[in-house]
Amino acid sequence: MNIEPAQPTAKNPPEQFAGDVWVDPIVAPHDGDQRATMARVRFAPGARTAWHSHARGQYLHVTAGVARFGTRDGEILELHPGQTLYTPPGQEHWHASAQGTFMEHLALLELGDDPATTTIWAEHITDAEYEGGAR
């Protein structure tokens, strides 16, 4: 048993995120048999990811603010603190904070068989995609 060393907060890269988004790693594999990763991710108002998918899916648990999540078919969901979203393997999606509020979520996922394919990034979302109607 050991206390994990704290990792520094990092700003996410503009190639994959629009606006200011910071990540604090929480969980990383210790050996080849482990796959789980978890991070706290904080979004400034209106900040968002680019389109992306995960080889083994992803859980996102909102801890603060209002989160927006969208899929390629135009569906947008808004989640509030205490709610958890699951995206299945290979589903292209984006996540963002709502306008006017910071948002924080915990992101939990498993590494892919090839760690380089854990997350596949695509183009940035458009303003129209971000602003679509929420359910």
C-alpha positions as CSV (number, residue, x, y, z in Angstrom):
1,M,0.0,0.0,0.0
2,N,1.2,3.5,-0.7
3,I,0.1,7.1,-0.9
4,E,0.3,8.2,-4.6
5,P,2.4,11.2,-5.3
6,A,0.5,14.3,-6.3
7,Q,0.9,15.2,-10.0
8,P,1.0,18.9,-11.1
9,T,-2.0,20.5,-12.8
10,A,-1.5,20.7,-16.5
11,K,-3.3,22.9,-19.1
12,N,-4.8,20.7,-21.9
13,P,-3.4,21.3,-25.4
14,P,-5.2,23.7,-27.8
15,E,-5.1,21.0,-30.5
16,Q,-7.7,19.0,-28.5
17,F,-9.4,21.7,-26.4
18,A,-10.9,25.1,-27.1
19,G,-10.8,27.5,-24.2
20,D,-9.0,27.0,-20.9
21,V,-9.1,23.4,-19.6
22,W,-6.9,22.0,-16.8
23,V,-6.3,18.4,-15.8
24,D,-5.1,16.9,-12.5
25,P,-4.1,13.2,-12.9
26,I,-5.4,11.1,-10.0
27,V,-5.0,7.4,-11.1
28,A,-2.5,5.9,-13.5
29,P,-1.5,2.2,-14.1
30,H,1.4,0.8,-12.1
31,D,2.1,-2.1,-14.4
32,G,1.0,-3.7,-17.7
33,D,-2.0,-5.5,-16.2
34,Q,-3.6,-2.3,-15.0
35,R,-5.6,-0.1,-17.4
36,A,-7.6,2.4,-15.2
37,T,-6.9,6.1,-15.4
38,M,-8.7,8.9,-13.7
39,A,-8.3,12.6,-13.7
40,R,-10.1,15.7,-12.4
41,V,-10.8,18.0,-15.4
42,R,-11.8,21.7,-15.0
43,F,-13.3,23.8,-17.8
44,A,-13.6,27.6,-17.9
45,P,-17.0,28.9,-19.0
46,G,-17.7,27.8,-22.6
47,A,-14.5,25.7,-22.9
48,R,-14.8,22.4,-24.7
49,T,-13.0,19.3,-26.1
50,A,-12.7,18.5,-29.7
51,W,-14.6,15.5,-31.1
52,H,-13.0,12.3,-29.8
53,S,-13.7,8.7,-28.8
54,H,-12.2,6.1,-26.4
55,A,-11.2,2.6,-27.2
56,R,-12.9,1.2,-24.0
57,G,-15.4,3.9,-23.3
58,Q,-15.4,6.5,-20.6
59,Y,-17.2,7.6,-17.4
60,L,-17.6,11.3,-16.6
61,H,-18.8,12.3,-13.2
62,V,-19.8,16.0,-12.8
63,T,-18.6,17.5,-9.5
64,A,-19.2,21.2,-10.1
65,G,-21.0,23.5,-12.6
66,V,-23.0,22.5,-15.6
67,A,-21.6,20.1,-18.2
68,R,-22.6,19.7,-21.8
69,F,-22.0,16.5,-23.7
70,G,-22.7,16.0,-27.4
71,T,-22.7,13.2,-30.0
72,R,-22.4,13.1,-33.8
73,D,-26.2,12.7,-34.2
74,G,-26.7,16.2,-32.6
75,E,-27.9,14.9,-29.2
76,I,-26.7,17.2,-26.3
77,L,-27.1,16.4,-22.7
78,E,-26.7,18.7,-19.7
79,L,-25.5,17.2,-16.5
80,H,-25.2,18.7,-13.0
81,P,-23.1,17.9,-9.9
82,G,-23.6,14.3,-8.8
83,Q,-24.6,13.0,-12.3
84,T,-22.5,10.5,-14.2
85,L,-22.4,10.0,-18.0
86,Y,-21.1,6.9,-19.7
87,T,-19.9,7.0,-23.3
88,P,-19.5,3.5,-24.9
89,P,-16.3,2.4,-26.8
90,G,-15.9,4.2,-30.1
91,Q,-18.7,6.7,-29.7
92,E,-17.5,10.1,-30.9
93,H,-18.5,12.8,-28.5
94,W,-17.4,16.1,-26.9
95,H,-17.7,17.6,-23.4
96,A,-17.8,21.2,-22.3
97,S,-18.8,23.7,-19.7
98,A,-22.0,25.6,-20.2
99,Q,-21.7,29.3,-20.9
100,G,-21.3,31.5,-17.8
101,T,-20.1,28.7,-15.5
102,F,-17.0,26.8,-14.7
103,M,-17.4,23.0,-14.8
104,E,-15.5,20.2,-13.2
105,H,-15.7,16.4,-13.8
106,L,-13.9,13.3,-12.9
107,A,-12.9,11.3,-16.0
108,L,-12.4,7.5,-15.7
109,L,-11.3,5.3,-18.5
110,E,-9.2,2.3,-19.3
111,L,-6.2,2.3,-21.6
112,G,-6.6,0.6,-25.0
113,D,-4.6,-2.5,-26.0
114,D,-2.3,0.0,-27.6
115,P,-2.2,3.1,-25.2
116,A,-1.8,5.3,-28.3
117,T,-5.3,4.4,-29.4
118,T,-6.9,5.0,-25.9
119,T,-8.4,8.3,-27.1
120,I,-8.7,9.1,-30.8
121,W,-9.0,12.9,-31.4
122,A,-10.8,14.5,-34.4
123,E,-11.7,18.1,-35.4
124,H,-12.9,20.8,-33.0
125,I,-16.6,21.2,-32.6
126,T,-18.3,24.2,-34.2
127,D,-20.2,26.9,-32.2
128,A,-23.4,25.5,-33.8
129,E,-22.7,22.0,-32.5
130,Y,-21.9,23.4,-29.0
131,E,-25.1,25.6,-29.0
132,G,-27.5,22.9,-30.2
133,G,-30.6,22.3,-28.0
134,A,-30.0,20.4,-24.7
135,R,-32.2,17.6,-23.4
